[in-house]
Amino acid sequence: MYNSKHTKPNLRILVTGATGFIGSRIVKRLLANGNYTVRCMTRNPEIIYDLFNLSGDIVEVVKADASNYLELVEALKEVDVAFYLIHSMEGSTKKWQEFSKRDRIAAENFAKAASQTNTKMIIYLSGLIDMKHKDLSEHMQSRKEVGDILRTSKAKVAIFRAAVILGQGGGSFQMLQYLVERLPIMVCPKWVLTKSQPISVDDVVTYLITSIELENTANKDFDIGGPEILTYVDMMKRYSAILNKSLKIVIIPFLTPRLSSYWVDLITPVKASLARPLIDSLKHEAVVHDNEIQKLIPIKLMNFEESIKTAMKEQVRKTKIIKKQKTSDSLNRKILIFSLISLGIIGATYYFLDNKNYLFTPLWIILAIVWYFGILFALFFVKDGARLGSLVAGIIGWITLIFWGFNNLYLIYDNSINLYYPNVLVAIRNFIGAIVAGLVIAASHNLFHKLRVLGK
């Protein structure tokens, strides 16, 4: 790790997004340094002390929303250096297109507030891409615009541009992690062939914090990346090699960013509203064109394998709120797994409790195989926590409930479409089967809406 020979004590540092993926790591590193007064800006101040296991006299906490100018003025009072780590991509899926507008408003408010409070320096983490490119994605265009707006303030501004950041809790890393770990076969769009220069989150934090103490980083842009240039396919293959897992990759040209984001949403806990702008930005190469930062801050960068292994070992941060959420998820998952297995067992009784010769015809055997495959498919993804498992389980549950509902018409009428001579045991089976199918539907619905990445 790089160690600066010069330390500026007694600086008050504001970290926006202090509970987030990058912000929380910066706070921990600043506190470990011990030479700064650290102020955490967040919309949820009640979780700060739990997150960092701190007492109130060690860190300042301020509640502020970047869309509120007056709150920003209060947050920036007497601040020397501010880390700008604000972005709005985690909005609802229906409003994902509005993130650039929200980012623009936040940056304008922050620049004006920094000028009013005489903040000396703003350090901003942006996205790595050739900014001369005319066809930037909306995500990357917004990242560039935010940097331009921050430069309108009276403060000195240092902008660091990174591509894929490898670390537990980051959106890009979570996409990579869950796709590789959960899928034996990957159907990918052509953007997975785009070159990138992934970097460890620890190296990113080192660059950002060290720039506080270097005068010649002010009012400059820096490309930061790891030591290797890789495509997303390269990253997936090397990640699977670390896991000693076989991975088949099939590339098709017609998967759009929207379709890809929905697929990511179903396989991983990353929301489509976050995945879509990230995927859209991957259509451009993201490699370092100017390595000036290595001359100013000559650190030994982690390679891809080192970054992944560090991320895998990292313990995911948990708050009381997250623990409560995960407890609820675990209960719903157990209920769904139990009810799916029960559904399969009850379905098997049709072959020895009912007098139905047609169940042994090719058509019904094929339907049974598809039904059981659906149950196994759902179990596989439910076990791993993918929303796709909940979706398939819900579909299986509804189809089964409707089918068995017709099968139970004899309880109301004199005969049934599927069963002509029911007995008591069959009636009990059908009643229990309907309850279990309903349980599958309820549990899958609850789990589908709760499986998300809870920390970014």
JOFENHU-V949156 format. One line per field, one symbol per residue. phi: phi as a letter, one per 20 degrees, with the letter a starting at -180 (. if undefined). psi: psi as a letter, one per 20 degrees, with the letter a starting at -180 (. if undefined). A space follows every 50 residues. Layout:
phi=???
psi=???
This chain:
phi=.fcffdcefmfededflfeegegfffgffffffndceddedbecffegff fdlcefeececcebdfedfffffffefmeecceecdbdfeffgfdffeff ffffffffffffffffemffbddceddeaffefedffffffffffgffff ffffffcddddcefdeafoegfffgfgffffddfcdecffffeffbcfcf fffgffgffffgedfeeflcdcecbfecdceffgffffffffeldecdcd dceefegffffffgfeedeefffefffffffffdfccfdcegfffeceee ffffffffffffeffffcdgffffffffffffffffffffffffffffff ecedecfffdegfffffffffffffffffgefgenefgfffffffgffgf fffffffefffddfbcfdcdcfdfffffgffffffffffgfffffffged ebfecd
psi=qpoqippnrjqpppoqlijaggghhggghghhgjjqoppppqimhiighh gilrrijhqppppqpiioghhhgghipkpgppoolprkijrqhhkhiihh ghhggggggggghhghjkphqpppoaqoroiiphlqrhghhgggggghgh iiriqqppppoqcppoqpiqgghhggghgghiphppoqriiiipqrmqqq hhhghggghhihjohjipkqppppraiqpqrhggggghghhhilpppppp pqijorhggghhgghhhrjpqhhhhghgghiiiqqnqphokhhhhhnmqo qpaggggghghhhppppqrhggggghggggghgggggghgghggghhhih iihqmnhiijqgghggggggghggghgggghghijqhhghgggggggggg ggghghhjhihgahrqhiphmqagghggghggghggghhgggghgghhii orpip.
